[in-house]
Amino acid sequence: MPNYESIAYARCSRGALLPDRKDNLVVINKKQNGSKRYLMKNDSLKGQHRINEQIRAKEVRIVGDEVESKVYPIAQALKIAEEMEADLVEISPNAQPPVCRIIDYSKFLYQLKKRQKEQKAKQVKVNVKEIRFGPQTDDHDYNFKLKHAKGFLEDGDKVKAYVFFKGRSILFKEQGEVLLLRFANDLEDYAKVDQMPILEGKRMTIQLSPKKGAAPKKPALPKPAEAPKADGKKED
């Protein structure tokens, strides 16, 4: 039975304190890792990379700043990692020979998580705005919705426009297709067509994406002319 009180204050090879909750700790035995490590059980990245004695290749290529980058026999690579009080981590298992880094495994996992978090933060969320037409939409309603579509595209959103056919209006599907093509043509300075008009059930849909930097800028409003200043003199 391990002494969890002492484990809570144990240190990794890099000197970081480990968690103090015994239900979240697991002991990785010496046969698998070369030395005892206490890692989080719920670590989603743990187990995705072979480390130390888990590496099956007879020789590996080591990369990094603190060791000469070249091919080493696996026994020598493990010895170097042990002397540096770190782990041999396989980062490219499909290379010939596999590529490894000598780094503390806990630090390696931390760097991976940090990189994933940064990539997720850089992802731009794209909204899809829907605009509905009828097969016999009048010009006033059409221009109103066209104006909204331009605003959506200028904001970087996609636009999904569709004509909804209710009841016997499905007979006017050609008219609906013409309306959507006109809509795409009127937005050609703002958007590119991702999907040409397609009929799905009672809907005919077209999808547009904003053009990068292609939308014209809104013209600046002219400044109002200044009124002439009075000289303050009264007429006799």
C-alpha positions, 0 to 999 in steps of 0.5 A: 500500500503506497503512502499517499501522504508522501506521494502528494509531496513527491516531485517529478524529475523536473521538480514540479509538485504532484496532485494531492488527491489519492483518487486521481493518482496512478503509479506507473511501474518501473518496467513500463517507464524506467522509473516511478511516475505519478500521473493523472488518471484522467489525462486524455493525452496519456498513452498516446506516445510510447516512452522509455521501455515501451519503445520497440525500435532497436534504434531511434533518432533523437532531436532536441537542443540538449543532445546531439541530434543523430541516430542512437541504439535504443539502449544508449538513448535510454541511458542518456535519458536516465542520465538527464533525469528525463524520459525518452518520448517517441514523437514520430513512431512512423519515421525510419527510425522513429524520432524521439525527444528527451524530455520530462513526460509530464512537461511534454504532456503540458506542452501538448495541452498548451498547444492544443488550447492555443490552436482552439483559441485561434479557430474562428467561429463561422455563423450561418445566417438564413434568409427565406424567400417565397417563390413570388417575393416582390422587389421591396422584400427582395431588396430588404433581404439583399441588404441584410445579406450584404451586412452578414457577409461583411461581418464574415458570416455565411449566408444560406438563402432558400425559397420555401414552396408551400402547397401548390407553389412547388409548381414555381420551382423554376421561378425560385431557382431564378430568384436564388441565382439573381440573389447570388449575382447581386452579391458577387462583389461580396460572396462566392457560391459554395452550393448552387441552388438545390431542391430538398423537399419543399426548400430550394437552397443556395449557400454563399461564403464571404469573399476575403477582402473583396467586399467594398467598403461603405462610402464615408458620409460627406461632412456637413458644410459649416454655416458662415460665421457672423461678424457680430456687427449690427447694421445701422 
